[in-house]
Amino acid sequence: MKSQLALILSACLATGALAADLPAIPAKSLAAKKELLFADDFAVAVPDKRWHKVVATFAVENGTLKGTQTRDKNIPAADGKPAITAHAAVHGLEIPTKDSVVEVKIKFAGATMIDVEFDDRKYTGCHYGHICRAQVRLTGVTIIDERDGGMRNDIYAMKKDPAKKAEVAKLLVGRSATYPAKLEAGKWYTLVVETVGDEMRVTLDGQPAGYLKSSGIAHATKSKVELGVAGKDGFFDDLKVWNAEAARP
């Protein structure tokens, strides 16, 4: 018997208007796990030294990692103080990977978005080394190729010019995919993000929830894994990161 989440995901994907033009999500895993690179159950208040705050605020609370967005609006420069740009809370982990499996439990407790992101700060072809990410909202899952999509330097610059909106839209075709879902606030879900070659696959509680094949995902050195939260609050627990290889047919 299918789980409640599986039935909800299947029903959402069966809605023609929402499912139009979405790639089929592979039923089986893309990745075969290799060595475990990192694990954290957040049972201790002192974080592993490989963690660092990118955009505050994160805190260990009751054996979980809580992220709270504090930069929630744009504030112009004034009285000698620099401008502040709205940004999700981001917690960074120095774990270099190419192909990987990231598994983590997530819970929405006011958050509007929770994500797993891969970056390479040494890569200069895109804004701030953003490579790719999987975003989860209560209404669905979005996978984004940022390296060759919206964060690519030329596209990122063009996005600032309203006159180039249509041109940008054409360049971004195929660089992201959003799959509908219906999640509940206050409930834990196991999120798994598989990255193999130029493909990324997402599951929630073991059920296929998102998929994208795009060139930027294949970036050879994803030097950082980052967890993000938009809104207040989002929780993480039982994080594991494995090296991986393509699963055998």
N, C-alpha and C positions, 0 to 999 in steps of 0.2 A: 504494500500500500504506500502511495506517495505521501511524503510529509506535507504539512499544511503549506510550508514555504514553497515546495515544489509545485503544488497545485496552483498557488498564486502566480508564480513565475510563468508557468505554462499558460495560464489564462491570459496574463498580460501579453505574452508573445503571440498569442493567437488573435489578438486585436489587430486587424489589418492595418488601420491607420497608424498605429504605433509601431508595428513590426515592419512596415514598408522599407525596403532597401537595406535592412539590417543583415549582416553576414550571419550565417548559421553558426551557432556555438558548438564546437566539437563536443560530442558526448563524453569522450574519454580525455584523460589528462594529456596535455602536451608534453609534460616534463616528467622525467624520472629523477627522483631525489638522489643526490650523492652525499657528500659530507655535510654534517650540521655545522654551520659557521657561527651561529649565535642563537642564544635562547635567553629569555628573561620573563620570569613570572611576576616581577615587581613585588616580591615578597619582602624586600628590604628597602629602607628609605634612602640609602645611599646608592645612587645609580652607577651602573657599569661605566668605566671611564671612557668608553667609546661613544656614549651618549653625549649630546650637547644641544642646547637650546638654540634654534635658528631664529625663530620669531616667538617670543614668550607669549603665553605662559603655560607650562606643563608642570605637573607635580605628581608625586607618588602618593596615592590616597587609598587607604584600606586595601592594600595589596593590588591596586590597579594603577595605571597611568592615566591621568586626567588632563585633557587639553581644553583650554578655554581661550577663545579669541578675545583679545583685549584691544587690538587695533581694528575696530569695527567701523570706522568712518574716516573719510579724508579730512584732514585739518590743515588749512593753509598756514604757511609760515607767518609768524607774527611776534612782535616784541623780542626780536633777536633769536627766537626759537625756530628750528628747522620745520619744514612741512612734514606731516605724517600721512602716509598712504595706507589705506585699509589693507589688511593682509590677514590670512588665516594664521592660526597658531601652528608652528612647525617644530617638530623634534627630530633631530638628525642623528644618524647612526653611521659611523665610518666602517662600512662593510663592503669592500669592493666585490662586484660580481659581474658576470656577463649574462649567463643564463641562471635562473634561480627559481626557487619556490619560497614565497613569504606567506606564512600562516599567522593569523592573529585574531583574537576575539575582539569584537567591537560592540559598543552600546551607545545609542543616541539618548542623551538626557538633556535635550535642548539644542544640541548641535544641528546644523542644517546640512553639513557635509563632513564626511570622514574619508581620508584617502591614504593610499600608499604610493609613494613617489620615488623615482630613481633619478639621480642627478650625477653630473660629472663636472665639478667646478673648474677643471683644467681645460675643458672643451670650450673653445671660444666661438664656435659657429652658431651659437644660440644664446639667448638671454640667460645669464646666470647659470649656465650649464644644465638647464632643465631638459631632461631626456624624455621621460614618459611617466604616466601615472594612471592609477585606477581610483576613481572617485565613487563613493557610495552615498546615496541620499535615501531618504525614506521612500522616495518614489522611483528609484532606479539606480542603475550602474552605468557610469561613463568611463570609457578607456580613451586616453589621449596620447597620440604621438606628438610630443612637444618639440623635439629636436628638429624634425622636418615639417612641423606644423606651425602653430601660432607663436612659438618662441624662437623660431629661426630668425636670425638677425634681420634679414630684409623684410620678412613678413611682419615681424614685431614692430619695425619702424613704420611700415605702411599702415598698420592698424591705427596709428595716431592721426592719420589723415582721413577724415570722413569721405572725401571724394574718391578714395580708393577702396571703399567698403565692398563693392561688387567684385573687384579684382581679388581682394583678400579672400572673399568667400569661395571663389573658384580654386584658389591655391590650397584651401583647407579641406576640399572635398576628399574624403577617404582617410583623413588624419584623425578622426575620432568616431566613436560609435556609442550611442546611448540606448540601453535596454531598460524597458519599464519593469518595475517590481513594486511590491507593497510591503514595506517593513514597518515594525512597530517600535515606537519609542519605549525605552526602559527594558528592552529585551536584548539579551546577548545573542550575537550571530558569529559564526566562525567564517572569517573571510580568508580566502586563499587566492593569491595572485601568482600565476605561473608565467614566466617570461622565458621563451625559447626562440632564438633567432629573431625573426621580425614579427613574432606573434606574441600576444598576451591573452591569457584566458583567466577569467574570474569565476569563482564559485562562492556561494553563500550556503552554509550548512550542507556542503557537499553537492549542491544543485547548480548546474551551469547557469551563470548569471550575466556574462559579458564576454566579448571576444573582439579582437582587432588584429589585423595583419597590416603592418605599415613599416616602411624602411627604417625610421628613426628608432624603433624598438630594438633593432639589432645592434645598436651602439656597443662597441666592443668592451668598453670599460665603464660600468656604472659604479662609480666610486662610493656613492652614498645611497642608503635607504632612508627615506624620511616619512614620518607620520604627520598628517595634517588634520586640523579641526577648524571648521568655520562655525561660528556661533558658540553658544554656551549650553551645555558642556558635552564633550565626547570622551568615551572611555576605551582603553585598550587593555588587554591582558593576554598572557601566555603567548608571547611573540616567539616565533622560530623562523630562522632564515637558513635555507639550504642552498648549496651549489646544486646545479642540475644539468642534465643533458636531455636531448630529445628522446621522448619515450619511443620504444620500439613499436612498430605497427602490430 
